[in-house]
Amino acid sequence: MVIISIMNYMNKILFMCYFHFNLQLHYSSIFYELWVPA
C-alpha cells in the first residue's frame, strides 16, 4: 500500500509540473503574439 501511495504522489507531482509547463508555454506564446505582431 505504501508503494501505491508513493506512486500516486509522484503522479500528482508529475501532472502538476506538466500542467504548469503547458500553462507557461501557452502564456509565453500569447505574450509573443502580443509583443511581436506578425
Secondary structure, DSSP 8 states (H G I E B T S, - for coil): -HHHHHHHHHHHHHHHHHHHHHHHHHHHHHHHHHHS--
